[in-house]
């Protein structure tokens, strides 16, 4: 398709970094200053709002809270870090507000976005963002970061092109990551005529409408079990004790290990599904009944939305169709054979017989079939109305510091919030898709600003 080249993708490539002692100090300063600018600007806007005054403009905040603040005694140290870092912090705050306002006005589908919150020194994840005038990849393999110098990086895979922005993060285990945004061209795979509906579940990770069952690998389940055990141990330790502090670090380390392994495995599984199918349909997690159960939350954490995010961007990258069933579909309650709604079923009911047509259903297979049918119907409707409405490309969740994530490591899992389907080959109003890169490592923060 001629229009393929019009669809630029932005992929994120993350690498572990190893700053030396003086660089760590410089980064700590930058994290701190970015946080102070964020909080100062946020306070101004909140106070203006409380006083019934108009929304404080970015340009005013930039002048007052960055340029002029540097000249005051109490904020003089802002001058010690790169101005780019401070400006980006303000821009991220703006993005957080924009997402919030869009969500309020209903311009943004998916779960409601909370207004930006104050950042704390104690947040489990610290970060700064830089544009190309404040960093560069050097020939010696280090990455030059303004005011910090050349930082050593473990290049687990090469960057496919020159990056357009860099996020430096430190996670709760004290690990550093450099995450680059790179503009890439799609890599369109030969077309197939296969379509698949996916049902994400607890007992089986995913059941596909073609009968494929995807189980979480043993090593991952073992690591998750160990994490749970460590979390229980932590909860038993006395508050404020040394042992509690030690246990907390253990939990954070294991959490990071689980997150890394899960991400790797999600990449493998999602790549396979996208390679094998021309169209992929998934139930929107925001409306899925399962996700609302506490059990699901404790077991799978952010795993599902990360996985669905990978499917979405890989579909765009490889010229496949990705459809999310946006409205509430009781996929586990409707008979996929005759369409009769059989009523809610508790999670332990794995098999049931339709009272209308007598078909014996496996719960998950039936749900996957329903997802496929609903996805096909949506796609048909979308193609009928194409041209009038255009197609939206999902943006990744606007992490941009809008969430103070309670989790220890993976702050900001990719989650599709813009809703709608992804159809490559059609230039969209959104223009670009931001997503994780294949096999990316690291904390996986996403910014959709
Ligand atoms: Zn039936």
Boltz pocket constraint, residues with backbone or C-beta under 6 A from the ligand:
constraints:
  - pocket:
      binder: B
      contacts: [[A, 335], [A, 336], [A, 337], [A, 338], [A, 339], [A, 340], [A, 354], [A, 355], [A, 356], [A, 357], [A, 358], [A, 359]]
      max_distance: 6.0
